[in-house]
Amino acid sequence: MNDLLIKKVSLYIRKYDLLPKFPGKIIVGVSGGVDSSVLLYVLYRLGYNCQAAHCNFHLRGKESLRDEIQACSLAYSMNMNFFKKDFNTWDDAKKKKISLEMAARELRYEWFENLRQEQNAEVIAVAHHRLDNIETLLLNLIRGTGIRGLVGIKFKSKNVVRPLLCISKQEIVQFAIDNKIVYITDSSNSKEVFKRNKIRFKLLPLLRTLNPSIDQTLLYVIRNLEEVAKIYDAHIKIVKDDVFNSNTGIIDIKKLRNLPSPESVLFEILKEYGFNRNVVYSITRAIEANNLSGKVFCTSRYLLVKNRDQFLLVPRNENDENKIYKIDQNEKRITIPTKMEICYEDVRNDFKIECDSNIAYFDIKKLQFPLQLRKWRNGDKFIPFGMRNFQKLSDYFSNHKFSRLEKKNIWILCSGDDIIWIVGERIDHRYRICSLTKKAVIFKYFG
């Protein structure tokens, strides 16, 4: 039995190339419990260069200190380096507004990775096993999940490897008994207030009465879904590249509409920008709605605007709404908040004016420096080039069919209290070059 488990783990490691060859270092997460204690012992027996790492989350009083002492004792019994880190998990969870379980998970893996880099280790080994995989599948089903939540725990995620995923809990416990491995039992593991424990002690025993082989059945389901996920991911990548231009932020609605599942594709595009399933469902409904042009969907970081046959994805720049950027005289280039080149020329008989809305020409004597660059505001008005009377910017935008996003992104160049240019659009008639102009300042807008 002893050699059989070690052999199974060794074959699993080789099959998926999980661990480096000697003398490569491995950071091994050790809690003091049976799973991580067996993992450390097995890797030690296989001859790997292990560095034991223990997290003390200070959540269970004296038990937390007991766990630390046991983990340290186990590492020293095998002449391994032992590292430990103390965390104020309650404060971290409260600060981030997340559960204690999530806070502990984030703190653990962040420290493991920092330690891996400090020690020049190649990977981090943790002790998830087959039952953890099954419980994760059921937990994700209960919470609600997409296809990736149904594939269980990966044997390798970036720098984290799980060599015991091929081993059952019963095998681990029996191995510890046979090899006289001392370990502690976390009292919270038996408390049914935790969802995972309810699955372990209530749901799985019930499922086993319906199907005595339910563990193997669910592992088989996980393997099948892993293969399905590979096909799904490959297809999504092709489709995403076809309908979404990440450089411009444009999603082509016509192409999206012709796909078998526009909602799934939209979710895969937008999830990394903070859009959840519920918002994506609302966005999907807007695909067929002809009267929703200008409709805005938002997260804390991004806006998605429907503009006729396109969705436009742009970052939210809330700080720009009331911010004013100054442009001093003789300045030749600006890059924030947008890109412009500025030049100054004498106006002679051969002076030429290009007909380009991205180039603006002004009589320098009419300007009051420093100029100001800002977002437009309600009540703003100017005299459009070629006209005699004032016009509200809101009316100008409506007349020229500006989308909500275009209005949000527009910049306004001002001299004193006067608007002299809707950048990239139209200058104010009062500040134009005329027959009396001796020197011009020229703005070239690059967006």
C-alpha beads as a LAMMPS data file, in Angstrom:
LAMMPS data file: protein, C-alpha beads

447 atoms
446 bonds

1 atom types
1 bond types

-500.0 500.0 xlo xhi
-500.0 500.0 ylo yhi
-500.0 500.0 zlo zhi

Masses

1 110.0

Atoms # bond

1 1 1 0.000 0.000 0.000
2 1 1 2.806 2.410 0.914
3 1 1 4.752 2.003 -2.298
4 1 1 1.554 1.894 -4.387
5 1 1 0.493 5.433 -3.438
6 1 1 3.989 6.797 -3.983
7 1 1 4.138 5.073 -7.353
8 1 1 0.735 6.487 -8.378
9 1 1 1.818 10.013 -7.475
10 1 1 5.146 9.562 -9.294
11 1 1 3.403 8.374 -12.470
12 1 1 0.922 11.255 -12.237
13 1 1 3.753 13.774 -11.881
14 1 1 5.560 12.346 -14.923
15 1 1 2.390 12.091 -17.019
16 1 1 1.620 15.794 -16.677
17 1 1 5.192 17.034 -16.148
18 1 1 4.190 18.671 -12.859
19 1 1 7.497 18.941 -11.021
20 1 1 11.061 19.897 -11.951
21 1 1 13.901 17.432 -12.045
22 1 1 16.396 17.435 -9.189
23 1 1 17.804 19.780 -7.901
24 1 1 14.898 22.119 -8.778
25 1 1 13.209 23.615 -5.706
26 1 1 9.540 23.132 -4.813
27 1 1 7.537 25.239 -2.366
28 1 1 5.152 22.826 -0.594
29 1 1 2.159 24.264 1.226
30 1 1 1.899 22.514 4.606
31 1 1 -1.015 23.134 6.957
32 1 1 -0.256 20.378 9.455
33 1 1 -3.297 18.369 8.316
34 1 1 -3.216 14.899 6.824
35 1 1 -3.370 15.909 3.132
36 1 1 -0.438 18.332 3.089
37 1 1 1.577 16.193 5.523
38 1 1 1.269 13.183 3.201
39 1 1 2.116 15.357 0.181
40 1 1 5.305 16.607 1.855
41 1 1 6.300 13.090 2.902
42 1 1 5.670 11.583 -0.553
43 1 1 7.671 14.291 -2.339
44 1 1 10.442 13.830 0.231
45 1 1 10.447 10.068 -0.450
46 1 1 10.602 10.741 -4.186
47 1 1 13.752 12.820 -3.642
48 1 1 12.453 16.294 -4.508
49 1 1 14.077 19.434 -3.083
50 1 1 11.161 20.641 -0.944
51 1 1 10.786 23.862 1.015
52 1 1 7.866 23.704 3.483
53 1 1 5.638 26.776 3.721
54 1 1 2.953 27.317 6.374
55 1 1 0.305 30.049 6.628
56 1 1 -1.005 31.000 10.063
57 1 1 -4.323 32.792 9.484
58 1 1 -4.999 33.197 13.240
59 1 1 -8.649 32.192 12.861
60 1 1 -8.866 29.384 15.458
61 1 1 -6.994 30.637 18.520
62 1 1 -4.706 28.015 20.069
63 1 1 -5.426 25.558 17.250
64 1 1 -3.711 27.906 14.779
65 1 1 -0.515 27.835 16.846
66 1 1 -0.796 24.038 17.253
67 1 1 -1.031 23.650 13.449
68 1 1 2.058 25.818 12.952
69 1 1 4.088 23.811 15.473
70 1 1 3.076 20.514 13.854
71 1 1 3.923 21.733 10.329
72 1 1 7.290 23.007 11.542
73 1 1 8.022 19.741 13.360
74 1 1 7.219 17.671 10.263
75 1 1 9.500 19.763 8.048
76 1 1 12.381 19.625 10.503
77 1 1 12.010 15.860 10.870
78 1 1 12.913 15.644 7.168
79 1 1 15.694 18.287 7.381
80 1 1 13.723 20.734 5.213
81 1 1 13.693 24.502 5.301
82 1 1 10.521 25.782 6.978
83 1 1 8.916 29.144 6.220
84 1 1 5.841 30.563 7.903
85 1 1 3.757 33.691 7.504
86 1 1 1.273 35.279 9.910
87 1 1 -1.857 36.919 8.509
88 1 1 -4.560 39.154 9.955
89 1 1 -7.212 37.423 7.872
90 1 1 -10.241 39.062 9.523
91 1 1 -9.009 42.571 8.705
92 1 1 -8.093 41.602 5.144
93 1 1 -11.533 40.085 4.507
94 1 1 -13.256 43.133 5.967
95 1 1 -11.109 45.543 3.959
96 1 1 -11.731 43.716 0.669
97 1 1 -15.373 42.919 1.539
98 1 1 -14.913 39.229 0.794
99 1 1 -15.434 36.017 2.755
100 1 1 -12.842 34.704 5.188
101 1 1 -12.343 31.672 2.963
102 1 1 -11.647 33.848 -0.076
103 1 1 -9.364 36.179 1.881
104 1 1 -7.329 33.239 3.216
105 1 1 -7.055 31.766 -0.279
106 1 1 -5.808 35.031 -1.798
107 1 1 -3.333 35.648 1.018
108 1 1 -2.013 32.091 0.830
109 1 1 -1.346 31.994 -2.898
110 1 1 0.047 35.526 -2.997
111 1 1 2.583 34.669 -0.292
112 1 1 3.409 31.295 -1.854
113 1 1 4.226 33.021 -5.130
114 1 1 6.367 35.680 -3.431
115 1 1 8.211 32.952 -1.551
116 1 1 8.694 30.943 -4.743
117 1 1 10.382 33.926 -6.372
118 1 1 12.510 34.714 -3.295
119 1 1 13.745 31.118 -3.053
120 1 1 14.172 30.670 -6.812
121 1 1 11.799 27.716 -6.644
122 1 1 10.165 26.441 -9.806
123 1 1 6.679 25.494 -8.617
124 1 1 4.305 25.529 -5.644
125 1 1 2.813 22.150 -4.680
126 1 1 -0.501 22.003 -2.802
127 1 1 -2.420 18.991 -1.511
128 1 1 -5.777 18.955 -3.294
129 1 1 -7.019 15.393 -3.881
130 1 1 -9.851 13.632 -5.724
131 1 1 -12.522 14.395 -3.123
132 1 1 -11.609 18.098 -3.248
133 1 1 -12.178 17.926 -6.995
134 1 1 -15.638 16.374 -6.599
135 1 1 -16.631 18.822 -3.866
136 1 1 -15.515 21.759 -6.009
137 1 1 -17.677 20.545 -8.893
138 1 1 -20.756 20.251 -6.657
139 1 1 -20.034 23.558 -4.908
140 1 1 -19.802 25.372 -8.239
141 1 1 -23.023 23.731 -9.448
142 1 1 -24.840 24.940 -6.341
143 1 1 -23.481 28.479 -6.666
144 1 1 -24.124 28.586 -10.405
145 1 1 -21.331 28.443 -12.931
146 1 1 -20.325 28.283 -16.569
147 1 1 -18.518 25.447 -18.273
148 1 1 -15.151 26.279 -16.680
149 1 1 -16.621 25.899 -13.214
150 1 1 -17.599 22.336 -14.057
151 1 1 -14.108 21.062 -14.875
152 1 1 -13.064 20.925 -11.241
153 1 1 -9.572 21.709 -10.015
154 1 1 -6.744 21.854 -12.534
155 1 1 -3.674 19.696 -11.908
156 1 1 -1.583 22.731 -12.877
157 1 1 -2.450 26.429 -12.724
158 1 1 0.410 28.748 -13.677
159 1 1 3.048 27.979 -10.992
160 1 1 0.769 25.882 -8.753
161 1 1 0.700 22.076 -9.104
162 1 1 -1.483 19.447 -7.414
163 1 1 0.283 16.050 -7.400
164 1 1 -2.395 14.340 -5.253
165 1 1 -5.385 14.929 -7.547
166 1 1 -5.146 11.274 -8.600
167 1 1 -5.414 10.060 -4.979
168 1 1 -8.543 9.520 -2.860
169 1 1 -8.989 10.814 0.672
170 1 1 -9.160 7.261 1.983
171 1 1 -5.803 6.424 0.378
172 1 1 -4.220 9.513 1.947
173 1 1 -5.472 8.727 5.461
174 1 1 -4.435 5.063 5.203
175 1 1 -0.986 6.070 3.918
176 1 1 -0.527 8.368 6.922
177 1 1 -1.484 5.545 9.295
178 1 1 0.778 2.989 7.593
179 1 1 3.765 5.364 7.632
180 1 1 3.081 6.733 11.142
181 1 1 2.846 10.294 9.830
182 1 1 1.709 12.564 12.646
183 1 1 -0.882 15.151 11.649
184 1 1 -3.543 17.310 13.261
185 1 1 -7.258 17.530 12.485
186 1 1 -8.794 20.960 11.868
187 1 1 -11.935 21.186 14.029
188 1 1 -13.585 23.423 11.413
189 1 1 -13.522 20.500 8.966
190 1 1 -16.377 18.874 10.875
191 1 1 -18.562 21.976 11.247
192 1 1 -21.543 21.839 8.910
193 1 1 -21.922 25.627 8.845
194 1 1 -19.494 25.622 5.902
195 1 1 -20.955 24.781 2.473
196 1 1 -18.108 22.471 1.541
197 1 1 -18.592 20.479 4.758
198 1 1 -22.315 20.190 4.080
199 1 1 -21.466 18.715 0.694
200 1 1 -18.960 16.337 2.301
201 1 1 -21.130 15.141 5.185
202 1 1 -24.673 15.521 3.851
203 1 1 -24.927 15.719 0.066
204 1 1 -22.300 13.174 -1.004
205 1 1 -23.491 10.451 1.417
206 1 1 -27.032 10.967 0.081
207 1 1 -25.812 10.741 -3.526
208 1 1 -23.930 7.543 -2.685
209 1 1 -27.209 5.925 -1.595
210 1 1 -28.553 6.675 -5.088
211 1 1 -25.353 5.689 -6.867
212 1 1 -22.656 3.869 -4.848
213 1 1 -20.136 4.785 -7.573
214 1 1 -21.048 8.485 -7.613
215 1 1 -17.456 9.573 -6.863
216 1 1 -16.123 7.790 -9.948
217 1 1 -19.112 8.980 -11.986
218 1 1 -18.474 12.623 -11.095
219 1 1 -14.752 12.292 -11.823
220 1 1 -15.696 10.848 -15.219
221 1 1 -18.018 13.827 -15.791
222 1 1 -15.175 16.205 -14.907
223 1 1 -12.842 14.532 -17.414
224 1 1 -15.491 14.736 -20.154
225 1 1 -16.166 18.391 -19.412
226 1 1 -12.441 19.150 -19.506
227 1 1 -12.392 17.911 -23.096
228 1 1 -15.557 19.851 -23.956
229 1 1 -14.000 22.983 -22.437
230 1 1 -10.984 22.625 -24.746
231 1 1 -13.273 22.636 -27.801
232 1 1 -15.279 25.533 -26.381
233 1 1 -12.182 27.628 -25.658
234 1 1 -10.729 27.013 -29.122
235 1 1 -13.965 28.051 -30.826
236 1 1 -14.452 31.091 -28.597
237 1 1 -10.964 32.343 -29.453
238 1 1 -11.706 32.194 -33.181
239 1 1 -15.079 33.889 -32.805
240 1 1 -13.785 36.588 -30.441
241 1 1 -11.083 37.588 -32.908
242 1 1 -13.731 37.860 -35.634
243 1 1 -16.347 39.966 -33.818
244 1 1 -14.214 42.007 -31.391
245 1 1 -11.386 44.436 -32.097
246 1 1 -9.620 44.904 -28.768
247 1 1 -7.616 47.862 -30.118
248 1 1 -10.682 49.937 -31.024
249 1 1 -13.092 48.403 -28.504
250 1 1 -15.632 47.685 -31.264
251 1 1 -17.905 44.623 -31.164
252 1 1 -19.645 43.920 -34.475
253 1 1 -23.339 43.336 -33.708
254 1 1 -24.162 42.002 -37.191
255 1 1 -21.579 39.233 -36.854
256 1 1 -22.572 38.599 -33.265
257 1 1 -26.222 38.202 -34.212
258 1 1 -25.406 35.369 -36.626
259 1 1 -23.658 33.231 -33.989
260 1 1 -25.383 30.250 -32.329
261 1 1 -24.991 31.820 -28.872
262 1 1 -24.304 35.585 -28.889
263 1 1 -24.699 35.707 -25.112
264 1 1 -21.886 33.203 -24.482
265 1 1 -19.536 35.016 -26.841
266 1 1 -20.365 38.392 -25.296
267 1 1 -19.713 37.013 -21.832
268 1 1 -16.323 35.634 -22.864
269 1 1 -15.408 39.012 -24.384
270 1 1 -16.684 41.175 -21.562
271 1 1 -15.969 39.180 -18.394
272 1 1 -12.365 40.406 -18.218
273 1 1 -13.700 43.979 -18.245
274 1 1 -15.871 43.334 -15.184
275 1 1 -19.257 42.561 -16.780
276 1 1 -21.143 39.760 -14.999
277 1 1 -23.679 37.291 -16.400
278 1 1 -26.726 39.390 -15.498
279 1 1 -25.402 42.488 -17.247
280 1 1 -24.370 40.442 -20.287
281 1 1 -27.919 39.053 -20.468
282 1 1 -29.257 42.640 -20.640
283 1 1 -26.672 43.518 -23.283
284 1 1 -27.726 40.496 -25.353
285 1 1 -31.330 41.722 -25.344
286 1 1 -30.119 45.037 -26.747
287 1 1 -28.725 43.274 -29.831
288 1 1 -32.174 42.957 -31.400
289 1 1 -33.640 46.192 -30.034
290 1 1 -33.635 48.895 -32.709
291 1 1 -34.564 51.670 -30.287
292 1 1 -31.646 51.247 -27.887
293 1 1 -28.888 53.037 -29.800
294 1 1 -26.950 55.023 -27.221
295 1 1 -27.846 52.610 -24.414
296 1 1 -24.978 52.403 -21.912
297 1 1 -23.954 49.430 -19.785
298 1 1 -21.217 49.929 -17.246
299 1 1 -18.894 48.439 -14.675
300 1 1 -16.684 50.316 -12.249
301 1 1 -13.963 50.479 -14.928
302 1 1 -15.622 50.293 -18.366
303 1 1 -18.553 51.528 -20.422
304 1 1 -20.219 49.560 -23.203
305 1 1 -22.339 51.707 -25.523
306 1 1 -24.641 50.503 -28.265
307 1 1 -24.085 52.609 -31.377
308 1 1 -26.264 51.355 -34.223
309 1 1 -24.655 48.078 -35.397
310 1 1 -21.781 48.205 -32.950
311 1 1 -21.036 47.971 -29.271
312 1 1 -18.232 50.327 -28.228
313 1 1 -16.154 49.362 -25.185
314 1 1 -14.212 52.177 -23.526
315 1 1 -12.530 52.762 -20.158
316 1 1 -14.317 54.983 -17.686
317 1 1 -12.326 58.124 -17.019
318 1 1 -14.413 59.676 -14.275
319 1 1 -11.530 61.909 -13.214
320 1 1 -11.587 63.617 -16.622
321 1 1 -15.170 64.868 -16.194
322 1 1 -14.253 67.935 -14.159
323 1 1 -10.531 68.147 -14.809
324 1 1 -9.022 71.050 -16.762
325 1 1 -5.707 70.719 -18.624
326 1 1 -3.759 73.889 -19.355
327 1 1 -1.780 74.562 -22.536
328 1 1 0.873 77.262 -22.271
329 1 1 1.950 79.488 -25.133
330 1 1 4.767 78.082 -27.297
331 1 1 3.996 74.523 -26.108
332 1 1 4.580 72.217 -29.081
333 1 1 3.081 68.886 -28.062
334 1 1 0.682 67.406 -25.533
335 1 1 -0.016 63.726 -24.858
336 1 1 -2.375 64.001 -21.871
337 1 1 -5.360 63.832 -21.887
338 1 1 -5.168 63.436 -25.663
339 1 1 -2.536 63.775 -28.380
340 1 1 -1.969 67.065 -30.160
341 1 1 0.868 68.821 -31.952
342 1 1 0.989 72.623 -31.858
343 1 1 2.914 74.881 -34.180
344 1 1 3.139 78.623 -34.740
345 1 1 3.421 80.187 -38.183
346 1 1 3.507 83.644 -39.696
347 1 1 0.566 84.249 -42.010
348 1 1 1.839 85.274 -45.428
349 1 1 0.369 85.265 -48.923
350 1 1 1.345 81.622 -49.446
351 1 1 -0.209 80.490 -46.132
352 1 1 -2.459 77.488 -46.765
353 1 1 -5.307 76.148 -44.679
354 1 1 -6.035 72.442 -44.955
355 1 1 -9.677 71.390 -44.958
356 1 1 -9.399 68.849 -42.139
357 1 1 -11.555 68.777 -39.002
358 1 1 -8.576 67.417 -37.029
359 1 1 -6.563 70.571 -37.761
360 1 1 -7.579 73.895 -36.220
361 1 1 -6.177 77.344 -37.160
362 1 1 -6.466 80.321 -34.809
363 1 1 -5.397 83.942 -34.779
364 1 1 -2.887 83.965 -31.934
365 1 1 -3.697 87.591 -30.990
366 1 1 -7.262 86.586 -30.198
367 1 1 -6.207 83.864 -27.742
368 1 1 -5.784 84.155 -23.993
369 1 1 -3.084 81.814 -22.704
370 1 1 -2.907 79.427 -21.051
371 1 1 -5.602 77.710 -23.077
372 1 1 -7.801 75.149 -21.364
373 1 1 -8.747 71.640 -22.468
374 1 1 -11.757 70.074 -20.771
375 1 1 -14.925 68.017 -21.216
376 1 1 -18.100 69.741 -22.373
377 1 1 -20.745 70.846 -19.877
378 1 1 -24.468 71.497 -20.025
379 1 1 -25.046 75.094 -21.088
380 1 1 -21.827 75.314 -23.137
381 1 1 -22.219 77.296 -26.340
382 1 1 -20.108 78.637 -29.187
383 1 1 -20.454 80.230 -32.610
384 1 1 -19.783 77.470 -35.159
385 1 1 -17.388 78.414 -37.956
386 1 1 -19.308 80.071 -40.804
387 1 1 -22.216 81.137 -38.591
388 1 1 -23.125 84.351 -36.762
389 1 1 -25.154 83.198 -33.800
390 1 1 -24.411 81.141 -30.723
391 1 1 -25.424 77.510 -30.631
392 1 1 -25.557 75.229 -27.609
393 1 1 -23.154 72.323 -27.803
394 1 1 -26.023 69.983 -26.909
395 1 1 -27.909 71.187 -30.013
396 1 1 -24.799 70.886 -32.161
397 1 1 -24.327 67.287 -31.025
398 1 1 -27.970 66.447 -31.699
399 1 1 -27.915 68.049 -35.159
400 1 1 -24.796 66.103 -36.085
401 1 1 -26.116 62.805 -34.642
402 1 1 -23.424 62.338 -32.011
403 1 1 -23.802 59.117 -30.065
404 1 1 -23.757 59.202 -26.283
405 1 1 -20.258 57.766 -26.296
406 1 1 -18.997 60.312 -28.844
407 1 1 -20.337 63.133 -26.675
408 1 1 -18.667 61.640 -23.624
409 1 1 -15.293 61.373 -25.361
410 1 1 -15.229 64.803 -26.973
411 1 1 -12.732 67.426 -25.774
412 1 1 -13.326 71.178 -25.698
413 1 1 -10.549 73.751 -26.201
414 1 1 -11.160 77.084 -24.484
415 1 1 -9.593 80.532 -24.398
416 1 1 -10.659 82.211 -21.183
417 1 1 -14.390 81.532 -20.872
418 1 1 -14.881 81.033 -24.624
419 1 1 -14.992 77.727 -26.435
420 1 1 -12.724 77.997 -29.466
421 1 1 -12.806 74.406 -30.749
422 1 1 -14.831 71.251 -30.406
423 1 1 -11.701 69.180 -30.843
424 1 1 -11.723 67.180 -34.054
425 1 1 -14.968 68.874 -35.141
426 1 1 -15.397 72.621 -35.550
427 1 1 -13.788 75.860 -34.422
428 1 1 -15.486 78.991 -33.164
429 1 1 -16.034 81.593 -35.885
430 1 1 -14.706 84.448 -33.719
431 1 1 -11.239 82.904 -33.447
432 1 1 -10.738 82.084 -37.108
433 1 1 -7.851 83.368 -39.206
434 1 1 -8.876 86.436 -41.157
435 1 1 -7.269 88.977 -43.488
436 1 1 -5.811 90.863 -40.514
437 1 1 -4.141 87.841 -38.937
438 1 1 -0.358 88.130 -38.702
439 1 1 0.452 84.928 -36.828
440 1 1 -1.431 81.671 -36.467
441 1 1 -1.343 78.866 -33.942
442 1 1 -2.164 75.486 -35.479
443 1 1 -3.454 72.434 -33.557
444 1 1 -3.202 68.962 -35.063
445 1 1 -5.348 66.416 -33.253
446 1 1 -4.348 62.723 -33.232
447 1 1 -6.931 61.328 -30.770

Bonds

1 1 1 2
2 1 2 3
3 1 3 4
4 1 4 5
5 1 5 6
6 1 6 7
7 1 7 8
8 1 8 9
9 1 9 10
10 1 10 11
11 1 11 12
12 1 12 13
13 1 13 14
14 1 14 15
15 1 15 16
16 1 16 17
17 1 17 18
18 1 18 19
19 1 19 20
20 1 20 21
21 1 21 22
22 1 22 23
23 1 23 24
24 1 24 25
25 1 25 26
26 1 26 27
27 1 27 28
28 1 28 29
29 1 29 30
30 1 30 31
31 1 31 32
32 1 32 33
33 1 33 34
34 1 34 35
35 1 35 36
36 1 36 37
37 1 37 38
38 1 38 39
39 1 39 40
40 1 40 41
41 1 41 42
42 1 42 43
43 1 43 44
44 1 44 45
45 1 45 46
46 1 46 47
47 1 47 48
48 1 48 49
49 1 49 50
50 1 50 51
51 1 51 52
52 1 52 53
53 1 53 54
54 1 54 55
55 1 55 56
56 1 56 57
57 1 57 58
58 1 58 59
59 1 59 60
60 1 60 61
61 1 61 62
62 1 62 63
63 1 63 64
64 1 64 65
65 1 65 66
66 1 66 67
67 1 67 68
68 1 68 69
69 1 69 70
70 1 70 71
71 1 71 72
72 1 72 73
73 1 73 74
74 1 74 75
75 1 75 76
76 1 76 77
77 1 77 78
78 1 78 79
79 1 79 80
80 1 80 81
81 1 81 82
82 1 82 83
83 1 83 84
84 1 84 85
85 1 85 86
86 1 86 87
87 1 87 88
88 1 88 89
89 1 89 90
90 1 90 91
91 1 91 92
92 1 92 93
93 1 93 94
94 1 94 95
95 1 95 96
96 1 96 97
97 1 97 98
98 1 98 99
99 1 99 100
100 1 100 101
101 1 101 102
102 1 102 103
103 1 103 104
104 1 104 105
105 1 105 106
106 1 106 107
107 1 107 108
108 1 108 109
109 1 109 110
110 1 110 111
111 1 111 112
112 1 112 113
113 1 113 114
114 1 114 115
115 1 115 116
116 1 116 117
117 1 117 118
118 1 118 119
119 1 119 120
120 1 120 121
121 1 121 122
122 1 122 123
123 1 123 124
124 1 124 125
125 1 125 126
126 1 126 127
127 1 127 128
128 1 128 129
129 1 129 130
130 1 130 131
131 1 131 132
132 1 132 133
133 1 133 134
134 1 134 135
135 1 135 136
136 1 136 137
137 1 137 138
138 1 138 139
139 1 139 140
140 1 140 141
141 1 141 142
142 1 142 143
143 1 143 144
144 1 144 145
145 1 145 146
146 1 146 147
147 1 147 148
148 1 148 149
149 1 149 150
150 1 150 151
151 1 151 152
152 1 152 153
153 1 153 154
154 1 154 155
155 1 155 156
156 1 156 157
157 1 157 158
158 1 158 159
159 1 159 160
160 1 160 161
161 1 161 162
162 1 162 163
163 1 163 164
164 1 164 165
165 1 165 166
166 1 166 167
167 1 167 168
168 1 168 169
169 1 169 170
170 1 170 171
171 1 171 172
172 1 172 173
173 1 173 174
174 1 174 175
175 1 175 176
176 1 176 177
177 1 177 178
178 1 178 179
179 1 179 180
180 1 180 181
181 1 181 182
182 1 182 183
183 1 183 184
184 1 184 185
185 1 185 186
186 1 186 187
187 1 187 188
188 1 188 189
189 1 189 190
190 1 190 191
191 1 191 192
192 1 192 193
193 1 193 194
194 1 194 195
195 1 195 196
196 1 196 197
197 1 197 198
198 1 198 199
199 1 199 200
200 1 200 201
201 1 201 202
202 1 202 203
203 1 203 204
204 1 204 205
205 1 205 206
206 1 206 207
207 1 207 208
208 1 208 209
209 1 209 210
210 1 210 211
211 1 211 212
212 1 212 213
213 1 213 214
214 1 214 215
215 1 215 216
216 1 216 217
217 1 217 218
218 1 218 219
219 1 219 220
220 1 220 221
221 1 221 222
222 1 222 223
223 1 223 224
224 1 224 225
225 1 225 226
226 1 226 227
227 1 227 228
228 1 228 229
229 1 229 230
230 1 230 231
231 1 231 232
232 1 232 233
233 1 233 234
234 1 234 235
235 1 235 236
236 1 236 237
237 1 237 238
238 1 238 239
239 1 239 240
240 1 240 241
241 1 241 242
242 1 242 243
243 1 243 244
244 1 244 245
245 1 245 246
246 1 246 247
247 1 247 248
248 1 248 249
249 1 249 250
250 1 250 251
251 1 251 252
252 1 252 253
253 1 253 254
254 1 254 255
255 1 255 256
256 1 256 257
257 1 257 258
258 1 258 259
259 1 259 260
260 1 260 261
261 1 261 262
262 1 262 263
263 1 263 264
264 1 264 265
265 1 265 266
266 1 266 267
267 1 267 268
268 1 268 269
269 1 269 270
270 1 270 271
271 1 271 272
272 1 272 273
273 1 273 274
274 1 274 275
275 1 275 276
276 1 276 277
277 1 277 278
278 1 278 279
279 1 279 280
280 1 280 281
281 1 281 282
282 1 282 283
283 1 283 284
284 1 284 285
285 1 285 286
286 1 286 287
287 1 287 288
288 1 288 289
289 1 289 290
290 1 290 291
291 1 291 292
292 1 292 293
293 1 293 294
294 1 294 295
295 1 295 296
296 1 296 297
297 1 297 298
298 1 298 299
299 1 299 300
300 1 300 301
301 1 301 302
302 1 302 303
303 1 303 304
304 1 304 305
305 1 305 306
306 1 306 307
307 1 307 308
308 1 308 309
309 1 309 310
310 1 310 311
311 1 311 312
312 1 312 313
313 1 313 314
314 1 314 315
315 1 315 316
316 1 316 317
317 1 317 318
318 1 318 319
319 1 319 320
320 1 320 321
321 1 321 322
322 1 322 323
323 1 323 324
324 1 324 325
325 1 325 326
326 1 326 327
327 1 327 328
328 1 328 329
329 1 329 330
330 1 330 331
331 1 331 332
332 1 332 333
333 1 333 334
334 1 334 335
335 1 335 336
336 1 336 337
337 1 337 338
338 1 338 339
339 1 339 340
340 1 340 341
341 1 341 342
342 1 342 343
343 1 343 344
344 1 344 345
345 1 345 346
346 1 346 347
347 1 347 348
348 1 348 349
349 1 349 350
350 1 350 351
351 1 351 352
352 1 352 353
353 1 353 354
354 1 354 355
355 1 355 356
356 1 356 357
357 1 357 358
358 1 358 359
359 1 359 360
360 1 360 361
361 1 361 362
362 1 362 363
363 1 363 364
364 1 364 365
365 1 365 366
366 1 366 367
367 1 367 368
368 1 368 369
369 1 369 370
370 1 370 371
371 1 371 372
372 1 372 373
373 1 373 374
374 1 374 375
375 1 375 376
376 1 376 377
377 1 377 378
378 1 378 379
379 1 379 380
380 1 380 381
381 1 381 382
382 1 382 383
383 1 383 384
384 1 384 385
385 1 385 386
386 1 386 387
387 1 387 388
388 1 388 389
389 1 389 390
390 1 390 391
391 1 391 392
392 1 392 393
393 1 393 394
394 1 394 395
395 1 395 396
396 1 396 397
397 1 397 398
398 1 398 399
399 1 399 400
400 1 400 401
401 1 401 402
402 1 402 403
403 1 403 404
404 1 404 405
405 1 405 406
406 1 406 407
407 1 407 408
408 1 408 409
409 1 409 410
410 1 410 411
411 1 411 412
412 1 412 413
413 1 413 414
414 1 414 415
415 1 415 416
416 1 416 417
417 1 417 418
418 1 418 419
419 1 419 420
420 1 420 421
421 1 421 422
422 1 422 423
423 1 423 424
424 1 424 425
425 1 425 426
426 1 426 427
427 1 427 428
428 1 428 429
429 1 429 430
430 1 430 431
431 1 431 432
432 1 432 433
433 1 433 434
434 1 434 435
435 1 435 436
436 1 436 437
437 1 437 438
438 1 438 439
439 1 439 440
440 1 440 441
441 1 441 442
442 1 442 443
443 1 443 444
444 1 444 445
445 1 445 446
446 1 446 447
